[in-house]
């Protein structure tokens, strides 16, 4: 399979996952490019980003704290002397 076909298959799968979770979705090509694809990839990446942050926290490279709004915020881990 060529890279182009593989990319088209992956894109088709992304679109199908989007409409599977939003059966009433309807848009133009521009809307699909602007909203559907980035939104679906965001949703799918969010779990991986959280797992990566948890790994970095466990390694002591990232610190997490609760913000004033109750949401967790992440930043570089500071050394005790900084």
For each residue, the residues with C-beta under 8 A, 3 or more apart:
1: 5 6 9
2: 5 6
3: 6 7
4: 7 8
5: 1 2 8 9
6: 1 2 3 9 10
7: 3 4 10 11
8: 4 5 11 12
9: 1 5 6 12 13
10: 6 7 13 14
11: 7 8 14 15 37
12: 8 9 15 16
13: 9 10 16 17
14: 10 11 17 18 36 37 40 41
15: 11 12 18 19 32 36 37 40
16: 12 13 19 20
17: 13 14 20 21 40 44
18: 14 15 21 22 25 36 37 39 40
19: 15 16 22 23 25
20: 16 17 23
21: 17 18 40 43
22: 18 19 25
23: 19 20
24:
25: 18 19 22 36
26:
27: 30 31 32 35 36
28: 31 32
29: 32 33
30: 27 33 34
31: 27 28 34 35 36
32: 15 27 28 29 35 36 37
33: 29 30 36 37
34: 30 31 38
35: 27 31 32 38 39
36: 14 15 18 25 27 31 32 33 39 40
37: 11 14 15 18 32 33 40 41
38: 34 35 41 42
39: 18 35 36 42 43
40: 14 15 17 18 21 36 37 43 44
41: 14 37 38 44 45
42: 38 39 45 46
43: 21 39 40 46
44: 17 40 41 47 48
45: 41 42 48 49
46: 42 43 49 50
47: 44 50 51
48: 44 45 51 52
49: 45 46 52 53
50: 46 47 53 54
51: 47 48 54 55
52: 48 49 55 56
53: 49 50 56 57 62 64 74
54: 50 51 57 58
55: 51 52 58 59
56: 52 53 59 61 62
57: 53 54 60 61 62 63 64
58: 54 55
59: 55 56 62
60: 57 77
61: 56 57 76 77
62: 53 56 57 59 74 75 76 77
63: 57 74 75 76 77 78
64: 53 57 72 73 74
65: 72 73 75
66: 70 71 72 73
67: 70 71 72 73
68:
69:
70: 66 67
71: 66 67
72: 64 65 66 67
73: 64 65 66 67
74: 53 62 63 64
75: 62 63 65 78
76: 61 62 63
77: 60 61 62 63
78: 63 75 82
79: 82
80:
81:
82: 78 79
